[in-house]
Amino acid sequence: MRSFAPPDMALRGRIGAHRLHATHDPRETTRNARAAFLEKFEREVDPNGVLPPEERQRRAAHARKAYFAKLALASARARRERAHRAGGPA
């Protein structure tokens, strides 16, 4: 089996992604994954499925926003830490 250096693997991955998107609609290739991701939030806020659909969707929307806000906070902290270690502005 042939092994590749990590930079080569990253480039090969980008090439594959571009080929895939050149020949297929990305909305189609990711439809099931997106649906599962969004359903995760509905299950999180209503694990027993007892809420009316509108309320479950409203709560799921807030759970998604909280999830992405948490990611943004972690990203900001990581950038700040990297800048601090590099001697840049905090």
Rosetta silent file (secondary structure, phi, psi, omega in degrees, C-alpha in Angstrom):
SEQUENCE: MRSFAPPDMALRGRIGAHRLHATHDPRETTRNARAAFLEKFEREVDPNGVLPPEERQRRAAHARKAYFAKLALASARARRERAHRAGGPA
SCORE:     score description
SCORE:     0.000 S_00000001
   1 L     0.000  135.940 -178.916    0.000    0.000    0.000 S_00000001
   2 L   -87.821  134.408  177.553    1.299    3.428   -0.932 S_00000001
   3 L  -108.507  153.596 -178.629    1.356    6.103    1.754 S_00000001
   4 L  -122.540  150.433  175.548    1.198    9.821    1.193 S_00000001
   5 L   -69.571  149.498 -179.658    2.494   12.735    3.210 S_00000001
   6 H   -50.860  -43.034  177.883   -0.227   14.705    5.047 S_00000001
   7 H   -61.813  -35.312  177.231    0.075   17.745    2.721 S_00000001
   8 H   -66.385  -40.645 -179.726   -0.395   15.409   -0.261 S_00000001
   9 H   -63.857  -40.866  178.789   -3.427   13.826    1.361 S_00000001
  10 H   -62.332  -43.346  179.244   -4.981   17.236    1.987 S_00000001
  11 H   -65.766  -41.330  178.255   -4.449   18.194   -1.649 S_00000001
  12 H   -62.948  -37.971  177.301   -5.844   14.868   -2.856 S_00000001
  13 H   -64.034  -42.703  178.264   -8.902   15.437   -0.679 S_00000001
  14 H   -63.664  -40.797  178.285   -9.457   18.898   -2.159 S_00000001
  15 H   -60.493  -46.324  179.435   -9.114   17.489   -5.674 S_00000001
  16 H   -61.581  -40.992  179.306  -11.703   14.820   -4.881 S_00000001
  17 H   -64.123  -42.813  178.937  -14.090   17.372   -3.396 S_00000001
  18 H   -64.479  -39.496  178.456  -13.794   19.608   -6.459 S_00000001
  19 H   -64.395  -43.467  179.554  -14.407   16.633   -8.785 S_00000001
  20 H   -60.683  -47.121 -178.059  -17.456   15.617   -6.763 S_00000001
  21 H   -72.337  -20.993  176.448  -18.912   19.142   -6.823 S_00000001
  22 H   -75.558  -23.930 -175.034  -18.140   19.481  -10.532 S_00000001
  23 H  -113.230  -10.939 -177.958  -20.248   16.428  -11.330 S_00000001
  24 L  -137.640  152.255  175.743  -22.952   16.424   -8.611 S_00000001
  25 L   -76.776  118.346 -177.500  -25.195   18.958   -6.902 S_00000001
  26 H   -61.703  -26.275  176.902  -23.792   19.349   -3.363 S_00000001
  27 H   -65.137  -32.567  178.318  -27.302   19.938   -2.012 S_00000001
  28 H   -75.852  -43.210 -175.868  -28.174   16.440   -3.201 S_00000001
  29 H   -70.440  -22.009 -178.996  -25.006   14.734   -1.941 S_00000001
  30 L  -109.342    4.996 -175.284  -25.360   16.229    1.547 S_00000001
  31 H   -55.701  -51.383 -177.017  -29.170   16.116    1.896 S_00000001
  32 H   -64.882  -39.437  179.500  -29.310   13.086    4.218 S_00000001
  33 H   -65.398  -42.763  178.371  -26.449   14.313    6.388 S_00000001
  34 H   -63.487  -42.149  179.742  -28.034   17.753    6.785 S_00000001
  35 H   -62.178  -43.879  179.490  -31.393   16.222    7.656 S_00000001
  36 H   -64.130  -39.800  179.005  -29.805   13.974   10.306 S_00000001
  37 H   -61.882  -45.635 -179.048  -27.878   16.930   11.751 S_00000001
  38 H   -69.375  -37.718  179.093  -31.037   19.030   12.061 S_00000001
  39 H   -64.468  -29.102  178.666  -33.082   16.130   13.457 S_00000001
  40 H   -56.876  -40.221 -179.011  -30.476   15.728   16.198 S_00000001
  41 H   -70.436  -36.137  177.299  -31.554   19.073   17.652 S_00000001
  42 H   -65.598  -40.562  177.160  -35.231   18.129   17.534 S_00000001
  43 H   -65.900  -34.710 -179.661  -34.472   14.894   19.417 S_00000001
  44 H   -64.251  -42.850 -175.726  -32.390   16.872   21.898 S_00000001
  45 H   -86.999  -16.504 -179.147  -35.206   19.279   22.779 S_00000001
  46 L  -145.125   68.354 -174.353  -38.013   16.709   22.587 S_00000001
  47 L   -61.751  -26.973 -178.646  -36.588   13.228   23.217 S_00000001
  48 L   -96.010   -2.239  178.268  -40.034   11.701   23.819 S_00000001
  49 L    65.207   37.078 -176.708  -41.709   13.395   20.842 S_00000001
  50 L  -100.513  -15.010 -178.474  -44.471   14.956   22.921 S_00000001
  51 L   -77.765  151.677  172.090  -44.214   18.594   21.830 S_00000001
  52 L   -63.172  148.047 -176.484  -46.306   20.019   19.014 S_00000001
  53 H   -52.229  -40.740 -178.300  -44.223   20.230   15.798 S_00000001
  54 H   -63.781  -42.625 -179.660  -44.116   24.037   15.814 S_00000001
  55 H   -69.328  -40.849  178.077  -42.805   24.180   19.396 S_00000001
  56 H   -60.812  -43.251  179.460  -40.292   21.395   18.756 S_00000001
  57 H   -66.702  -38.757  178.322  -38.990   23.283   15.695 S_00000001
  58 H   -62.582  -47.016 -179.998  -38.819   26.569   17.614 S_00000001
  59 H   -66.372  -39.748  179.026  -36.824   24.972   20.409 S_00000001
  60 H   -62.565  -38.024  178.123  -34.607   23.084   17.950 S_00000001
  61 H   -61.025  -41.193  178.184  -33.794   26.370   16.197 S_00000001
  62 H   -69.591  -36.747  177.297  -32.583   27.791   19.515 S_00000001
  63 H   -63.419  -40.161  176.268  -30.606   24.619   20.263 S_00000001
  64 H   -63.014  -45.406  179.735  -28.877   24.995   16.855 S_00000001
  65 H   -61.624  -40.566  177.726  -28.090   28.640   17.533 S_00000001
  66 H   -64.039  -41.822  179.330  -26.652   27.724   20.937 S_00000001
  67 H   -58.741  -49.641 -177.877  -24.549   24.961   19.334 S_00000001
  68 H   -71.098  -32.073  175.485  -23.057   27.312   16.748 S_00000001
  69 H   -65.681  -38.290  177.592  -22.536   30.088   19.317 S_00000001
  70 H   -64.664  -41.516  176.114  -20.608   27.599   21.471 S_00000001
  71 H   -62.129  -41.744  179.606  -18.441   26.684   18.462 S_00000001
  72 H   -63.137  -41.029  178.230  -17.815   30.382   17.776 S_00000001
  73 H   -62.815  -45.843  178.936  -16.784   30.949   21.379 S_00000001
  74 H   -61.891  -40.039  179.088  -14.360   28.005   21.277 S_00000001
  75 H   -64.501  -44.160  179.740  -12.929   29.278   17.989 S_00000001
  76 H   -62.935  -41.602  178.594  -12.437   32.798   19.366 S_00000001
  77 H   -64.104  -41.485 -179.983  -10.711   31.427   22.454 S_00000001
  78 H   -65.049  -41.764  177.936   -8.417   29.242   20.322 S_00000001
  79 H   -63.328  -42.855  179.731   -7.503   32.190   18.064 S_00000001
  80 H   -62.309  -42.625  179.762   -6.825   34.358   21.106 S_00000001
  81 H   -65.076  -43.862  177.742   -4.644   31.653   22.642 S_00000001
  82 H   -61.677  -42.590  178.833   -2.676   31.161   19.403 S_00000001
  83 H   -63.730  -39.762  179.603   -2.138   34.909   19.103 S_00000001
  84 H   -63.854  -44.392  179.327   -1.000   35.073   22.712 S_00000001
  85 H   -65.494  -31.820 -179.324    1.490   32.227   22.225 S_00000001
  86 L   -83.494   -3.462  179.267    2.804   33.905   19.072 S_00000001
  87 L    85.149   13.520  179.175    3.305   37.179   20.942 S_00000001
  88 L   -86.726 -172.744  179.446    0.514   38.982   19.116 S_00000001
  89 L   -67.719  144.335 -177.805   -2.336   41.043   20.540 S_00000001
  90 L   -78.358    0.000    0.000   -4.536   39.212   23.017 S_00000001
